Amino acid sequence: MTDMSKIRPEDIREFARESFPGDLGIEPLEIEQSHSRGRIVVDRRHLHPGGIVHGGVWAALGDTVAAWVTFRNIPAGHDFTTIEMKLNAFGSGLIGDEIVAEATVLHAGRSTVVAEVRIERIRAGESKLAANLIVTQFVKPPAAS
C-alpha cells in the first residue's frame, strides 16, 4: 500500500503479519483520522518471568496503535519514527486478559504527531485503565530523488 494515509485494519492484517506487532498478536480494531484501536489477548509470550504482562508489551502495543493513527495524519509519501514515548502502568495483565489500546491524536503538525494511548485491561468482563502512554512521532518527508 503506497498511500498509508488511508490505511485500514484490513491493510494492517495483511502487511504486519510477519512483523514485530504481528508476532506479538496485536490485532487492529479501528483506524480513523482522530483515533485508532487495537488489542492483544494475553498468552505466555506476553509475560515476564513473574507471570504478568511484560512492560515491553504495554509499550509495543501503545506504540503500534499510535503508529496507525499517525499514518492517517501525515501526507502521502511521508514516513515517521517514534522519537519519544512515556509509559505509565497502573495495573497488570494475566493470561487470558484482553488488553485494548486506543490512540487519540493530541497534535498533528508538519514535523511531529503526538498521540495519547489509553490501554484498558478487560478481565472477567470488567474493564480497568491499566496503562497510559504519550507517543511523539517525527514526520520524515519523502527522500529526495
HUJOHU-V991282 format. One record per residue. N is the residue number from 1. PSI is psi in whole degrees, 0 to 359 (none if undefined). NEAR is the number of other ideal C-beta (glycine too) atoms within 10 Angstrom. Layout:
[[N/PSI/NEAR] [N/PSI/NEAR]]
This chain:
[[1/122/11] [2/323/7] [3/90/10] [4/348/20] [5/351/15] [6/16/12] [7/143/20] [8/162/15] [9/322/16] [10/323/9] [11/317/16] [12/313/25] [13/324/12] [14/305/10] [15/343/12] [16/0/19] [17/314/10] [18/49/7] [19/176/12] [20/310/11] [21/323/21] [22/318/15] [23/329/12] [24/349/18] [25/26/15] [26/123/23] [27/128/17] [28/136/21] [29/319/15] [30/139/14] [31/116/22] [32/178/12] [33/321/11] [34/341/11] [35/164/18] [36/156/29] [37/143/20] [38/168/27] [39/163/19] [40/139/25] [41/118/14] [42/129/20] [43/185/12] [44/323/7] [45/342/11] [46/356/23] [47/149/16] [48/173/11] [49/339/6] [50/355/7] [51/10/10] [52/166/17] [53/130/24] [54/142/15] [55/327/12] [56/333/12] [57/316/22] [58/314/27] [59/316/19] [60/317/18] [61/312/26] [62/316/28] [63/321/23] [64/313/25] [65/325/31] [66/323/28] [67/319/24] [68/317/29] [69/332/27] [70/317/30] [71/321/23] [72/350/20] [73/16/19] [74/155/20] [75/151/12] [76/139/11] [77/344/12] [78/161/16] [79/184/15] [80/166/20] [81/147/10] [82/128/14] [83/342/10] [84/142/11] [85/131/16] [86/123/12] [87/130/17] [88/124/12] [89/134/15] [90/350/11] [91/182/17] [92/162/15] [93/147/24] [94/165/13] [95/133/13] [96/343/10] [97/150/22] [98/130/15] [99/117/25] [100/126/21] [101/137/26] [102/122/20] [103/133/27] [104/133/15] [105/126/19] [106/328/12] [107/132/11] [108/99/18] [109/188/10] [110/326/10] [111/347/10] [112/153/15] [113/131/24] [114/131/17] [115/144/28] [116/135/18] [117/118/28] [118/129/16] [119/121/28] [120/140/17] [121/127/22] [122/121/16] [123/128/17] [124/39/6] [125/357/6] [126/134/8] [127/140/11] [128/137/12] [129/121/12] [130/337/23] [131/157/25] [132/134/16] [133/149/23] [134/124/16] [135/128/26] [136/127/18] [137/137/26] [138/124/13] [139/125/18] [140/122/12] [141/164/12] [142/146/10] [143/140/7] [144/141/4] [145/none/3]]
